[in-house]
């Protein structure tokens, strides 16, 4: 198992992190002799949360150790004995080891609806047993990473975003995940000490209002903090009145530091309430007029991508942002699902009256087409495993509407999914979070600004080749004809 500075990424055995029906189905497969049928399942989502234009892939750092450690010891087997499962099934679990293949898009990649993020190809029982844990891990990870990246995309270049959300998260593990995936998606750091230590970083933080309330006066509190932290003196100025008390007392504190010979290279203020645009502009004027142009301004207080965009449009003055809620507990959910797309080499499809819910069938290859002229991503393209395509000219078609088609030229194709496990063996060298962060930044630079737009983003194309889409529609017609008989 990969160790994060002495910490295991999974704090407990996740073998029983499963819905009961995964095991009732698995037992049913065993009873009916289907345990060795080879199944293919895709993980995908149907809609980007919060009407966004993209999501960020995340969670492989937890899926890998989950699969590596997936085994049934006596404690786990005792659950199935107590619940009345057969001895045959318990004996099967006793010798269980994941022997299949897993392919996935790397963490930090911008991804889009209805494309396979992760594919499991394995004996049917094995593929069924891992469903719940994989979905649980990916859904949570992607929510944190996507929420963080939306914040970062709204923030001006050169302004650091600090993740401050541990206390807002849905539990201790979510708090750690939010910090790690926030940094992976581009945050400069986190206030969460355990997550920072896992990544061998120093946690970031200033003070809370309680520190100021613990002293007789705001000025006394500021001076005490300055003496304790002269090399990182960021003062919270909105406890009483930001412009009439907080900022004037911060200026007095900086002058006091100057008088006693303390370093003034790392001073600043944080504003955590009120009209952040107006207050930050006035604060900047007051600090500059007092001779402290080097003093930084940090803004916090429930910031979202939309409020940050609004602050920028209003000319707010800030050097860093502290963001909690909308990374650790963002609105909206990923809604990733796990659907069977092939069995024993035969493609499978789930039909629905809702066109968007018709699954893209078969064991597929997924490519991203990049323009050789601009470097931007043009579209993601699905094909069947046997199909070969070139980089000269390609007709791509919407899997939900065959009339929506276009021809792309002068492009480069890159396979999106990477092999993670082959025949149960880990074959993927999972990058560090720092490496994933650099990768995410570079990948986001290849996405058109219109796709990353906060309000009404343009749609990114997730298409198929003509051959693949025709194959899908033939399958739909075949299955519908069976219903009419």
Secondary structure, DSSP 8 states (H G I E B T S, - for coil): --EETTEESS-S--TT-S-HHHHHHHHHHHHTT-TT-EEEEEEE-SS-GGG-S-EE---HHHHHHHHHT----HHHHHHHHHTT--HHHHHHHHT----SEEEEE-TT-EE-TTS-SEEEEEEHHHHHHTHHHHHHHHHHHHHHHHHHHHHHHHS-TT-EEEE--GGGSSSHHHHHHHHHHHHHTT-SEES-HHHHHHTT--------HHHHHTSSSHHHHHHHHHHH-TTSEEEE--SS-IIIIIHHHHHHHHHHHHHTT---TTEEEEE-SS-HHHHHHHHHHHHHHTT-TT-EEEE-SS--HHHHHHHHHTT---SEEEE-HHHHS-SS----EEEEEEETTEE-----SSGGGS---SSEEEEEEEETTT--EEEEEEEETT----SSEEEEEESS-TT-EEEEESEEEEE-EEEEEETTEE------HHHHHHHHHHHHTTS-HHHH-SSS----EEEEEHHHHHHHHHHHHHHHHHHH-
